[in-house]
């Protein structure tokens, strides 16, 4: 004889499979198991009685979207979710590869290679990959840092840069 407990266990398994599918990509295997368990729980409930079946169908209509919502929105913010889920890619501004580059704006140095428009300059006794705004600069010419954006250091010829009056 089929009992209500069996239907509840199947429903719980189905919801558990949904959460597992969200956390561990199984290419749909867990989703198929979740669907089969949930349909099985509703079918067992309808075998018991039509009223029980309707209650289970209503519960599924509320619990499945709620479980998906919790799985995607709430769980990643919990300590356990943060430990299990990869933070993914950051689409913010790129970080500078060398934190010292931010203080280079306005500093002068010497081009060590041909800048056409990218190359290497010596700034504050270290070699820095730099780029110009399109002009070519010969090795040995003085350059001044105009801006630093992420890991991109923009320079120009030192005599072309106008000092603020």
C-alpha positions, 0 to 999 in steps of 0.5 A: 500500500502506498503512503503519503510519506512516500509521496513526501519523500519523493517530493523532497528528493526532487527538490534536493535534486534541483539544488544539486543540479544548481550546485553541481552541473551534471548536464541535465542528469540531476534535472531529469531525476528531479523531474521524475521524482516530483512527477512521481510524488504528484502521481502517488498523491493522486493515487491516494486521493484527488484532494491530496494530489491537488494539494501536492500539485499546488505545493510543487507549483510553489516549492519548485520556483522557490527552491530554484530562487533560493538556489540561485539567489540566496545560497551563493551569499551564505558562507557555505555557498561562498565556499562551494561556488567559484566567484567567476570572472570580474568584469570591473576595471582591470587591476594594475599588474604593479601597484607602483604604476599609479604614482608614475603620472607626471614622472619623466623617464627615458625610452629604452626601446622604440615606442611605436606606439608600444615599447619599454621605458625606464621610469624611476630606475625600473623598466616599464611597458608603456604606450604612446598616443600614436606617435613614434619615439626613438630610444633615448628620448625623454618621456613623461607619463600622462596617465595610468589606466589599469596596467596601461602606462601612457607616455608622450615626449617630455618636451611635447607635454605642456606644464600647467600654467 
